[in-house]
Structure formats: structure tokens, C-alpha cells
Amino acid sequence: MSEPNVPPPPSYMPPPPPGGTMPPPGGAVSPNRSIMIVLSYLWLLALIPLLVEKNDPEVQWHAKNGLVLTVAEVIAWIAVAIIGTLTAFIHLGCTGCFLNLAVFIAFLVARIMSIVKGVSGERFIIPGISQYADRF
């Protein structure tokens, strides 16, 4: 007796990754992707991955996001300097100092979270800021 032909089991398709993770896009994956993503969020050092890793769209997005974050931080520092100067004239004490510290901590946390998520293959979307990274 011969055994009946049994068709092979269907191929397994893994489920899509959880929200926020991005599969590698159509471009080439950089061998130094992690280093470039870290550089992307270190102020003007974001220009290095932007200019060096032109074939890796994920690194490009993080570099653009880091530059937009840097521009937003400069604008925030200018606003804090103006507010600090005005509060000094009104004699409100060290209101500008506390505002300065709050802005510093907020941007530091945003940069650290962006680096951690970027190195793990995800994108940290910063409301009001990350949308501009896709525009240029």
C-alpha cells in the first residue's frame, strides 16, 4: 500500500510588528545604523548621518527628525530668554530659571526617548515636531 499524498502545510506569515515599529524600507540598510541614529539626535551632529547615509531612508528620517528637534529647541531657548528677561524686569524672581530647567529637561527626555526607540527599530513621534521631518 502506498501512502496518500499529503499537501505541505501552508507557509506561515508572521504577524505585522506592533505599532510604531517600521520594517526596513526599500533602501539599503546601513551597517552603522545604530551609530547614525544616535548621532541624529545630538544637535548639529545630525548633519553627519543626513549627508553620509543617503541610501538608508530610516537613518535619513531620524536625521531629519533630529534637525527639526534642534531647530525647535533653538526657538524654545530664544522664547525662554525673552520670557526670562521680561520676568527679570518685572521682579518675579527666578521664574526664568525654572522655565529654563523645564525646557532643558523636556528636550533632553525627547532626545533620549528618540535615541532609545530609534536604536530598537522604532520611531518616536514627537507631536508638533516630527511631522516636519517628513516635509523635507
Secondary structure, DSSP 4 states (H G I P E B T S, - for coil): -PPPP-PPPPPP-PPPPPTTB----SSPPPTTHHHHHHHHTSGGGGHHHHHH-TT-HHHHHHHHHHHHHHHHHHHHHHHHHHHHHHHHHHT--SHHHHHHHHHHHHHHHHHHHHHHHHHTTB----TTTGGGGGG-
